[in-house]
Amino acid sequence: MSIHDDKGGTALTSHISARLAWHDSGWNGRICRNPKANTYCVGQYSFPGDVIANHRDLQWEESACGQMCDAEHVPPCCYSINAFGTTPVTARTDPPSWFRDGTKGRTRTMPPATIATWPYEEMYKDEVRNPENTYPRYDPDRRHEAVNAYFAQVQEGRSLIFYYVNYSNPFSENDQRYYVVVGMSRVKKVGEELTWVNQGEQTRRQYGNYIWARNITSNYPDEGLRIPYEAYMNRPEALERILFVPDNPRLFKYATRLFSDDDALGLVERFQQIVGALQDLGDRHEDWAVRQAWLASLEAELWTGRGLYPGLLRVLEYLKFSEAIPYARRQIPASGEQVVKDGLFALLEARTDAVDGLALSAARREEVRKRWRLLPPQKQRLLAEVLPRFDLQAAQIAAILDKPESVSIRATPEEIELNPYVLAEQYVGMDLDDNITFSKIDHGMLPSPELGAPLSIQADDARRLRALCVEQLQRARQQTFLPADQVLEGVNHKLSFMPEWKRAHFHERYLEVEREQLAPALHFHTQDGQLYLYLRRNYEDERLVEQVLRQLAGRPDIRLRSPVREGDWREFLFESGSDLAREHRQAYEEAIAGQVAVCQKVFLRPVSVIAGAAGTGKTTVVSAIIKAIEKGHGAGTSFRLLAPTGKAADRLRDKTGKDASTLHSFLAERGWLNDNLTFKENGRREESITTYILDESSMLDLSLLATFFRAVNWNAVQRLIFVGDPNQLPPIGVGRPFADLIDWLKKDHPESVAHLSVNMRQLETRLKGKNTVLLDLACLYERCDLQEAKTAAQDAEVDTLLDRLLEGGDVADDLRVLYWRDPDELQATLLNAIIADMERDTGITYDPQRPYELWKAALKDRNGQQDAETFQVLSPYRGELYGVEHLNAVLQQHKNHWLLETKGHLGGITYFDKVIQVRNRTRSQPISAYDAAARKKVSVEVYNGEIGMTQVHGFDRDKWSKPYFHLEKFQVVFARKPHLWVNYESPSQVEGDLELAYAITTHKAQGSEFNRVYFVIPKARRALMSRELFYTGLTRARVHCTLLIEEDISPLLSLRRRERSALDQVNSSLFRFHAVPPEYRRMHDWYEEGKIHRTLTEEMVRSKSEVIIANMLFERNIPFLYEVPLYAPDGTFVLPDFTLSVQGETWYWEHLGMLDEPRYREHWEKKRAWYERHGFADRLIITTETEGFDSIAVKEVFRRTFGIE
């Protein structure tokens, strides 16, 4: 049984996690091989804190790259660098800048395989706080006691140590922040306490004299292993198999945490899978067979420590049977778990009146028995027979039994008793730290036979199979379903590395035989002979959404009480005070006529979509529709404006002047939302609102939309309007409902879809005499279906625009293209561009000695008010030298270097920094703020994605400018909330809630707009890059976009390819069954740019004619590439339809389809001249079609040109 504290609550067992800073050579005691490229060790989530960021000497590291550390030059990563090293290194700890009393740092030797860590969580607990309004806030002596108690539980020769890196790592991308485990070993030695030298009495009283670092030496390499990530950074398919993202992130918090044998067992099992994968990959970094044997021996050891009933003490805690907890701890080693457990429950059930060794008065005995009797029988059985088998937290047990819906448990106690795996399937905790993994339940259901308990289930039990399938489907976050063979492949891979008694091999026949047992959690669907699996909830959500939308679409047109005529629409839409109306009335009238047509088309439809790119006037149309509703149905008619995010709701409110809210707040008000932001099964159904308008609909995932549909009585609703841009990124959650809805309506109810085709923003710019191409470029990346043939506009406009981009520089008044060759050039180019634009926009000249003055002026709106959204740097990636973490550090240093040096920071953020909220803080977990308008303290909601600026905390206004002041708290003023000064008062709060936002990822920018955007496009990495991501980044710019592209135009050419669509990689079956072809899952086996897979022709080329040609090439075994650039010596290029390799020679094939159009013919003649001018004409094949595709003519080309029938 695991060791617990006297309260039986928090586990204080003998295994430990330890945070490291990222290292590119395996923490081998040497300087990184490429120090400059390691941007992660200086990231916000590095370790320890900002020490590396503040003290790194990059120039020296570059000169010493790959060399062993020495005593003369101690790198600031010395706490981490020797985790797996084989020789001693020197470490140094300097006092904090705020000591300022002559305290000297300490230098010490770090033995081989040694790190330094500190339990920060213990330093900020309530138990070590001084009374309110007492200085210092924390008692240094109580802190000292807490840290000594912590390290006393780490047992030399027995405890295991698990090394990890926090979010600052190469694998935290796409706004998914991951802890990553990098290795493990056995603790060999816990280092002695270190104290400051020459410390002043005042700082000793305030902070204590102990250094916040303690060495932990491991037995590596004799015991332990390290995952060789550095060898696979360019092999994503291999990385996917060996990446260790822990299922239970709560074990890896606050630099170090202690945890139980059961938790350690789950980690060891995952290491066994990874070692097996490394063996399959043929890795030679370690003797993996030896490591696998060591892990197997650890399993036996951990099972013995875990025992059969690791949850017993927490069950007793739930029962408030406190006397039994120390009794059980003492008695179990002597009598055994089973005897102790049976005796205690016999006492509770009045089958005995006494237990030897447990002193209990008669009154107290009756008190605990009464509490037991008050529980219903089904809960009694769970507490006595089920929950003691699992190492759950006390709060988890309480939630499961008392408030199951709050943690998404839909199963009844009886169902949990019959199938405890349902806890792993359904439980969703209050945050990422609070979860119940499959392994945790599996340990209790299939314990080691060595413990002597009979197995209650077999390894191939249907309940186990179901939970494993659910786990696989839940991990595929965006997919509505997966092929059954893919699910089983993942299940069997996981089981293949488990001990013999837990192994099973499942095949599809199991799914048929056990269908009745599996059905409560899974739905089965067969399509074209292939079996697919859904989470039942996803399937039901799709059917509900589909049912409601079909029912709405099938209704007759809405009747109005008062007509809304064309003139009314013009009045609602026409803005007489606008520049367009005053200066370009005719063009504006024509554009308004197009918007009128859109409004008239959809206004009477019960369900409709208003689709359009940024700048097409979607919000203007929404405002007009609101006015039309009030006219057509009466001023008292109810409507509701809703958006998927807080920032989108704020923008909608600002632009329409009407109240708007998030879908989550709408659901919460009606009881459909848990405090953890999961959705409830039931709530109050809204019946008083007749019109709903959903903005930013491309961000709606299936679960959110389905819950909204459940929360509304649709018999009371007249109209539902979706508004959005179908070309943006798909939602982060399940499915792609907006895209599926548009596809279905266009086919079955075209009258319900309206596209805003005139871009009002672009029109205004052009009519002012400015040259604008930004939105033209974005159009090249819009969603496209297979066409009959390429159009003249496509070919001509694409080639012309790409030629202009190739030249770089100021392509137009709203687009600039800058190329960079290396990260240094990117950094300089970006800063120069930003500074030049800030000077142009503000009229202020940049002063290198006072850079913040220019920044301060630039981050204001036209009215002189602070505006954090004036400009924005975007990157697809978090990491690398072109990612947002590094770019944020560069820009922060440029703007706020003096503040960082003199006032310090909180969690990497200082005064007057631009920041973004990265966590939803809703009404169940609000943040305190000062309302400057009301002059009082309030609790406020702040949403993920809100951008703002930090400022000096109100309490520090008179102190912060003093020489020795050190920042300990600040406030944030978020965009569109200037009266709220939101409080951030600890490093842990800042790290959990905020990040720097000079640069943000493109995903984070969705739903926002900025006057200027600086969009970084790397060439080296293609993962995450998609058509939709590029389109989304471009369209965040209201006025101007600067593209910073690595080396050349090839990334932009690549992203135009149809197979680069993120939306098309999502399995969904709303209205139509769309399964991603299996070949896409295996693209790493065959894909190169331009290569067409034989079974994917229709998904990868643009026209039906090209499909036919491609198939004819396949039939004749002629290798070919599709639309790969052909460069001339002068740097210009064309995109041939096909590039063939025939009989050792390269040929180019152009298939022409619109020669009767003058514009197309003119474009083709220019292209033909290019081929002739650069010497490619003798290898050019030309085919045409005027009245349809001529297969006879194409076959003649094969025969005449190549002698191939």
MONORFEN-V578321 format. One record per backbone hydrogen bond with DSSP energy under -1.0 kcal/mol. NH is the residue of the N-H (numbers start at 1). CO is the residue of the C=O. E is the energy in kcal/mol with one decimal. If there is no record, write none. Layout:
NH;CO;E  NH;CO;E
This chain:
8;5;-2.1  15;259;-1.4  16;160;-2.6  17;257;-2.0  18;162;-2.2  19;255;-2.3  20;164;-2.7  29;81;-2.9  31;67;-2.9  38;35;-1.1  39;37;-1.7  43;40;-1.9  46;43;-1.5  51;48;-2.2  54;50;-2.6  55;51;-2.0  56;52;-1.6  61;57;-2.4  62;58;-2.7  63;59;-1.6  64;60;-1.6  66;31;-1.1  67;64;-2.4  69;29;-2.0  78;75;-1.4  80;77;-1.9  81;77;-2.3  83;80;-2.0  84;27;-2.7  85;82;-1.0  89;110;-2.4  91;108;-3.1  93;106;-2.4  99;96;-1.7  104;197;-3.3  106;93;-2.3  108;91;-2.7  110;89;-4.0  114;82;-1.2  115;216;-2.1  116;79;-1.8  117;214;-2.1  120;118;-1.7  120;254;-1.1  122;119;-1.0  124;121;-1.1  128;125;-1.5  129;126;-1.5  130;137;-3.1  134;131;-1.5  139;128;-2.9  143;139;-2.2  144;140;-1.9  145;141;-2.2  146;142;-2.2  147;143;-2.5  148;144;-2.1  149;145;-2.2  150;146;-1.8  151;147;-2.4  152;148;-1.7  153;150;-1.4  154;151;-1.3  157;187;-3.0  158;155;-1.9  159;155;-2.9  161;185;-2.5  162;16;-2.6  163;183;-2.3  164;18;-2.3  165;180;-2.5  169;167;-2.2  172;169;-1.2  173;171;-1.2  176;173;-2.8  180;165;-2.2  181;244;-2.7  182;163;-2.5  183;163;-1.2  184;225;-2.3  185;161;-2.0  187;159;-3.1  188;217;-3.4  189;217;-2.1  191;215;-3.6  196;209;-2.3  197;104;-1.4  204;200;-1.9  205;201;-2.2  206;202;-1.9  207;203;-3.0  208;204;-2.1  211;194;-2.8  213;211;-2.4  214;117;-2.0  216;115;-2.9  217;189;-3.0  218;113;-2.9  219;186;-2.2  222;219;-1.3  223;219;-1.4  225;184;-2.2  227;182;-2.6  229;227;-2.3  231;228;-1.5  232;229;-2.4  235;232;-1.9  239;235;-2.6  240;236;-2.2  242;238;-1.3  243;239;-2.2  251;248;-1.6  252;249;-2.0  256;254;-1.5  259;15;-2.1  264;260;-2.5  265;261;-2.5  266;262;-1.8  267;263;-1.7  268;264;-2.5  269;265;-2.3  270;266;-1.6  271;267;-2.3  272;268;-2.1  273;269;-1.5  274;270;-2.1  275;271;-2.9  276;272;-2.1  277;273;-2.1  278;274;-2.5  279;275;-2.2  280;276;-2.1  281;277;-2.0  282;279;-1.1  283;278;-2.5  288;286;-1.4  291;287;-1.9  292;288;-2.5  293;289;-1.8  294;290;-2.1  295;291;-2.4  296;292;-2.0  297;293;-1.9  298;294;-2.0  299;295;-1.9  300;296;-1.5  301;297;-1.7  302;298;-3.1  303;299;-2.6  304;300;-1.8  305;301;-1.9  306;302;-2.8  307;303;-2.7  311;388;-2.4  312;309;-1.4  315;311;-2.0  316;312;-2.2  317;313;-1.9  318;314;-2.4  319;315;-2.0  320;317;-1.7  321;316;-2.5  322;320;-1.0  324;321;-1.0  325;322;-1.1  327;323;-1.1  328;324;-2.6  329;325;-2.1  330;326;-2.1  331;327;-2.8  332;328;-2.3  335;331;-3.1  336;332;-2.3  340;336;-1.9  341;337;-3.0  342;338;-2.7  343;339;-2.3  344;340;-2.2  345;341;-2.2  346;342;-2.0  347;343;-1.7  348;344;-2.1  349;345;-2.3  350;347;-1.3  351;346;-2.9  352;346;-1.1  358;355;-2.4  365;361;-2.5  366;362;-2.2  367;363;-1.9  368;364;-2.2  369;365;-2.0  370;366;-2.4  371;367;-1.9  372;368;-1.8  373;369;-3.0  374;370;-2.2  375;372;-1.2  380;376;-2.0  381;377;-2.3  382;378;-1.6  383;379;-2.4  384;380;-2.4  385;381;-2.8  386;382;-1.2  387;382;-2.9  389;386;-1.9  390;387;-1.8  392;390;-2.0  397;393;-2.1  398;394;-2.2  399;395;-2.2  400;396;-2.6  401;397;-2.1  402;398;-2.9  403;399;-1.3  407;404;-1.3  408;405;-1.8  409;404;-2.8  416;412;-2.5  417;413;-2.4  418;414;-2.0  419;415;-2.1  422;419;-2.0  423;420;-2.2  425;421;-1.7  426;422;-2.4  427;423;-2.1  428;407;-2.4  429;434;-1.2  434;431;-1.6  441;437;-1.4  442;438;-3.1  443;439;-2.5  445;441;-1.9  446;442;-2.7  451;448;-2.0  452;449;-1.8  461;458;-1.8  465;461;-2.2  466;462;-2.6  467;463;-2.0  468;464;-2.3  469;465;-2.5  470;466;-2.7  471;467;-2.2  472;468;-2.0  473;469;-2.4  474;470;-2.7  475;471;-1.6  477;475;-1.8  480;1067;-2.2  482;533;-2.1  484;531;-3.1  487;483;-1.9  488;484;-2.7  489;485;-1.8  490;486;-1.8  491;487;-2.2  492;488;-2.9  493;489;-1.9  494;490;-1.9  495;491;-2.2  496;492;-1.9  498;495;-1.8  502;499;-2.3  503;500;-1.3  510;507;-1.6  512;508;-1.4  513;509;-2.8  514;510;-2.8  515;512;-1.1  518;514;-2.1  519;515;-2.3  521;518;-1.7  522;518;-2.1  523;534;-2.2  525;532;-2.1  527;530;-2.6  530;527;-2.0  532;525;-3.2  533;482;-3.0  534;523;-2.4  536;521;-2.9  539;535;-2.1  540;536;-2.8  541;537;-2.4  542;538;-2.5  543;539;-2.3  544;540;-2.3  545;541;-2.6  546;542;-2.7  547;543;-2.6  548;544;-2.6  549;545;-2.4  550;546;-2.6  551;547;-2.3  552;548;-2.5  553;549;-2.6  554;550;-1.7  555;552;-1.2  558;604;-3.0  561;632;-2.1  562;632;-1.8  569;565;-2.1  570;566;-2.2  571;567;-2.1  572;568;-2.5  573;569;-2.2  574;570;-2.8  578;575;-1.9  582;578;-1.9  583;579;-2.8  584;580;-2.2  588;584;-2.4  589;585;-3.0  590;586;-2.2  591;587;-2.1  592;588;-2.8  593;589;-2.1  594;590;-1.5  595;591;-1.7  596;592;-2.8  597;593;-2.2  598;594;-1.8  599;595;-2.5  600;596;-2.9  601;597;-2.0  602;598;-1.7  603;599;-2.2  605;602;-1.5  608;720;-2.0  609;752;-2.4  610;722;-3.1  611;754;-2.9  612;724;-1.6  616;613;-1.8  621;617;-2.3  622;618;-2.2  623;619;-2.4  624;620;-2.0  625;621;-2.6  626;622;-2.2  627;623;-1.9  628;624;-2.4  629;625;-2.5  630;626;-2.0  631;627;-1.9  632;628;-3.5  633;629;-2.5  637;634;-2.0  640;691;-1.9  642;693;-2.8  643;661;-1.5  649;645;-2.1  650;646;-2.3  651;647;-2.2  652;648;-2.2  653;649;-2.4  654;650;-2.5  655;651;-2.3  656;652;-2.0  657;653;-2.0  661;641;-2.0  663;643;-2.2  666;662;-2.1  667;663;-2.4  668;664;-2.6  669;665;-2.3  671;668;-1.6  672;667;-2.7  674;678;-3.0  677;674;-1.9  680;672;-2.9  684;670;-3.2  686;711;-3.3  692;719;-1.9  693;640;-2.5  694;721;-3.0  695;642;-2.9  697;723;-2.6  699;696;-1.8  700;697;-1.6  702;734;-3.0  705;701;-2.3  706;702;-2.7  707;703;-2.1  708;704;-2.1  709;705;-2.3  710;706;-2.0  711;707;-1.5  713;686;-2.6  716;713;-1.8  718;690;-2.7  719;690;-2.0  720;606;-2.5  721;692;-2.8  722;608;-2.7  723;694;-3.0  724;610;-2.0  728;725;-1.6  735;478;-2.7  740;736;-2.2  741;737;-2.6  742;738;-2.3  743;739;-2.4  744;740;-2.2  745;741;-2.9  746;742;-2.7  747;743;-1.2  748;744;-3.2  749;745;-2.0  752;749;-2.5  753;750;-1.5  754;609;-2.6  756;611;-3.0  761;615;-1.9  763;759;-2.7  764;760;-2.5  765;761;-1.8  766;762;-2.5  767;763;-2.6  768;764;-1.1  769;766;-2.0  770;765;-1.9  777;773;-2.7  778;774;-2.0  779;775;-1.9  780;777;-1.1  781;778;-1.9  782;779;-1.5  787;1102;-2.6  795;791;-2.1  796;792;-2.7  797;793;-2.3  798;794;-2.4  799;795;-1.9  800;796;-2.2  801;797;-2.6  802;798;-2.7  803;799;-2.0  804;800;-1.6  805;801;-2.2  806;802;-2.2  807;803;-1.1  809;817;-3.3  811;809;-1.3  812;815;-2.1  813;771;-2.7  816;1041;-2.2  817;809;-3.0  818;1043;-3.3  820;1045;-2.0  826;822;-2.3  827;823;-2.7  828;824;-2.4  829;825;-2.9  830;826;-2.9  831;827;-2.3  832;828;-2.5  833;829;-2.3  834;830;-2.6  835;831;-2.8  836;832;-2.5  837;833;-2.3  838;834;-2.8  839;835;-2.7  840;836;-2.2  841;837;-2.8  842;838;-2.2  843;839;-2.4  850;847;-1.6  853;850;-1.5  855;851;-1.8  856;852;-2.8  857;853;-1.8  858;854;-2.3  859;855;-2.1  861;865;-2.8  864;861;-1.9  867;859;-2.5  870;867;-1.2  872;1012;-1.9  873;998;-1.9  874;1014;-3.2  875;1000;-1.4  883;880;-1.5  884;877;-2.3  885;878;-2.2  887;883;-2.3  888;884;-2.6  889;885;-1.7  890;886;-2.4  891;887;-2.6  892;888;-2.9  893;889;-2.3  894;890;-2.0  895;891;-2.3  896;892;-3.5  900;896;-2.4  901;897;-2.1  902;898;-2.3  903;899;-2.8  904;899;-1.1  906;909;-2.9  909;906;-1.2  913;910;-1.1  915;948;-2.7  916;995;-2.6  917;946;-2.7  918;993;-3.4  921;942;-3.3  925;922;-2.1  927;940;-2.5  929;938;-2.8  930;981;-2.4  931;936;-3.1  932;979;-3.3  935;931;-1.9  936;931;-1.3  938;929;-3.0  940;927;-3.1  942;921;-1.8  945;917;-3.4  946;943;-2.1  948;915;-2.5  949;973;-2.1  950;913;-2.5  951;971;-2.8  956;953;-2.0  959;956;-1.5  960;956;-2.5  962;959;-1.9  965;962;-1.6  967;903;-2.8  970;984;-2.3  971;951;-2.2  972;982;-2.2  973;949;-2.7  975;947;-2.9  977;974;-2.0  980;977;-1.7  981;930;-2.5  982;972;-2.6  983;928;-2.6  984;970;-2.4  990;986;-2.2  991;987;-2.8  992;988;-1.9  993;989;-1.8  994;990;-3.0  995;916;-1.6  997;914;-3.0  1000;873;-2.3  1002;875;-1.2  1005;1001;-1.4  1006;1003;-1.0  1008;1005;-2.5  1010;1036;-3.0  1012;870;-1.8  1013;1040;-2.0  1014;872;-2.6  1015;1042;-2.9  1016;874;-2.9  1017;1044;-3.0  1025;1022;-1.2  1027;1060;-2.3  1030;1026;-2.3  1031;1027;-2.6  1032;1028;-2.7  1033;1029;-2.4  1034;1030;-2.4  1035;1031;-2.3  1036;1033;-1.2  1037;1034;-1.4  1038;1010;-3.4  1039;1011;-1.9  1040;1011;-2.3  1041;814;-1.9  1042;1013;-3.2  1043;816;-3.2  1044;1015;-2.9  1045;818;-2.2  1046;1017;-2.5  1047;820;-2.8  1048;1046;-2.4  1052;1049;-1.1  1053;1049;-1.6  1054;1050;-2.8  1055;1051;-2.0  1057;1054;-1.6  1060;1057;-1.7  1061;1058;-1.2  1065;1062;-1.2  1066;1063;-1.4  1068;1074;-2.2  1072;1070;-1.1  1074;1068;-3.2  1080;1077;-1.7  1083;1080;-1.3  1085;1082;-2.0  1086;1083;-1.1  1087;1083;-3.4  1091;1088;-2.7  1096;1093;-2.0  1099;1096;-1.1  1100;1096;-1.0  1100;1097;-1.0  1101;1097;-1.8  1104;787;-3.3  1105;788;-1.1  1107;1103;-1.5  1108;1104;-1.8  1109;1105;-2.2  1110;1106;-2.7  1111;1107;-2.3  1112;1108;-2.2  1113;1109;-2.2  1114;1110;-2.3  1115;1111;-2.4  1116;1112;-1.1  1117;1114;-1.8  1118;1113;-2.4  1121;1139;-2.1  1122;1090;-2.8  1123;1137;-1.5  1126;1134;-2.8  1128;1132;-3.0  1131;1128;-2.2  1134;1126;-1.6  1138;1149;-1.9  1139;1121;-2.6  1140;1147;-2.7  1141;1119;-2.2  1142;1145;-2.8  1145;1142;-2.0  1147;1140;-2.1  1148;1179;-3.0  1149;1138;-2.8  1150;1181;-2.9  1152;1183;-3.3  1157;1154;-2.0  1161;1157;-2.8  1162;1158;-2.7  1163;1159;-2.0  1164;1160;-2.6  1165;1161;-2.3  1166;1162;-1.6  1167;1163;-1.9  1168;1164;-3.0  1169;1165;-2.1  1170;1166;-1.6  1171;1167;-2.0  1172;1168;-2.3  1173;1169;-3.0  1174;1170;-1.9  1175;1172;-1.1  1176;1171;-2.8  1177;1171;-1.0  1179;1176;-1.7  1180;1177;-1.5  1181;1148;-3.7  1183;1150;-2.2  1185;1152;-1.4  1194;1190;-1.6  1195;1191;-2.4  1196;1192;-2.0  1197;1193;-1.4  1198;1194;-1.7  1199;1195;-2.1  1200;1196;-3.3  1201;1197;-2.6  1202;1198;-1.5  1204;1198;-2.1
